């Protein structure tokens, strides 16, 4: 089997990328938009991105948004976290990754 080109983006790999520190590390970076809070918007935003060989999030895009600025907040947060890169055959590769981000207003 021939070696894949370095620019190839995988969707399924031996070891999927993971956020360093887990999902809680991502949630710490999210600034819940004031507009969403005042309008009572909560729910799930779905992101798709590419995790490169160095564990960086590239080209994050919102697949499904709930409004109130939540999609933009999720994109900003995903750019600030680091991933452990996905691996194929023991080698770090680019992986297309989808991630649901939940926005929930905490009752005080």
C-alpha positions as CSV (number, residue, x, y, z in Angstrom):
1,X,0.0,0.0,0.0
2,X,1.4,3.4,-0.9
3,X,2.0,6.2,1.6
4,X,-0.7,8.9,1.6
5,X,0.1,12.4,0.5
6,X,1.0,14.7,3.4
7,X,-1.9,17.0,2.5
8,X,-4.5,14.2,2.9
9,X,-7.3,14.8,5.4
10,X,-8.6,11.7,7.2
11,X,-12.0,11.1,8.6
12,X,-11.3,7.9,10.5
13,X,-7.9,7.1,12.0
14,X,-6.4,4.6,14.4
15,X,-6.3,7.2,17.2
16,X,-8.8,10.1,17.0
17,X,-7.7,13.6,18.1
18,X,-8.6,14.7,21.6
19,X,-8.8,18.1,23.3
20,X,-5.9,18.3,25.7
21,X,-7.5,18.6,29.1
22,X,-10.8,17.2,27.8
23,X,-14.0,19.0,27.0
24,X,-13.8,20.9,30.2
25,X,-10.7,22.7,28.8
26,X,-12.9,23.8,25.9
27,X,-15.8,24.9,28.0
28,X,-13.4,27.1,30.1
29,X,-12.6,29.0,27.0
30,X,-16.2,29.7,25.9
31,X,-17.6,33.1,26.7
32,X,-21.4,32.6,26.7
33,X,-22.7,35.5,24.5
34,X,-24.6,38.1,26.5
35,X,-27.2,38.2,23.7
36,X,-27.9,34.5,24.1
37,X,-28.2,34.8,27.8
38,X,-30.6,37.7,27.6
39,X,-32.7,35.8,25.0
40,X,-32.6,32.6,26.9
41,X,-30.9,30.7,24.1
42,X,-29.4,27.3,25.0
43,X,-28.7,24.2,23.0
44,X,-26.0,22.5,20.9
45,X,-23.8,24.1,18.3
46,X,-22.1,21.6,15.9
47,X,-18.6,22.4,14.7
48,X,-16.5,20.8,12.1
49,X,-12.8,21.4,11.9
50,X,-9.5,19.9,10.9
51,X,-7.0,19.0,13.5
52,X,-3.6,19.2,12.0
53,X,-0.5,17.1,12.7
54,X,0.6,19.5,15.4
55,X,-2.8,19.4,17.3
56,X,-4.0,22.8,16.1
57,X,-7.6,23.4,15.1
58,X,-7.9,24.6,11.5
59,X,-10.8,26.0,9.5
60,X,-13.4,25.6,12.2
61,X,-16.9,26.0,10.8
62,X,-20.4,25.9,12.3
63,X,-22.5,23.1,10.9
64,X,-25.5,23.9,13.0
65,X,-26.0,27.1,15.1
66,X,-28.5,28.0,17.7
67,X,-28.2,31.8,17.3
68,X,-27.4,34.6,19.7
69,X,-23.7,34.5,18.9
70,X,-23.2,30.9,20.2
71,X,-21.7,29.6,17.0
72,X,-19.1,32.4,16.9
73,X,-18.3,31.8,20.6
74,X,-17.8,28.1,20.0
75,X,-15.5,28.8,17.0
76,X,-13.4,31.3,19.1
77,X,-13.0,28.8,21.9
78,X,-12.0,25.9,19.7
79,X,-9.2,28.0,18.2
80,X,-7.8,28.5,21.7
81,X,-7.5,24.8,22.8
82,X,-4.8,22.4,21.8
83,X,-5.5,18.8,20.6
84,X,-3.5,15.7,20.8
85,X,-3.2,15.0,17.0
86,X,-4.9,12.0,15.4
87,X,-2.7,9.1,14.4
88,X,-2.7,6.7,11.5
89,X,-0.1,3.9,11.4
90,X,1.6,5.6,14.4
91,X,2.1,8.9,12.5
92,X,0.3,12.2,13.3
93,X,-2.1,13.1,10.4
94,X,-4.7,15.7,9.6
95,X,-8.2,14.6,10.7
96,X,-11.6,16.1,9.9
97,X,-13.4,16.3,13.3
98,X,-16.9,17.1,14.3
99,X,-17.8,18.3,17.7
100,X,-21.0,19.2,19.5
101,X,-20.7,22.2,21.9
102,X,-23.5,22.5,24.5
103,X,-24.6,26.0,25.7
104,X,-26.6,25.8,28.8
105,X,-27.6,28.8,30.9
106,X,-26.8,28.1,34.6
107,X,-29.7,29.0,36.9
108,X,-28.4,31.2,39.7
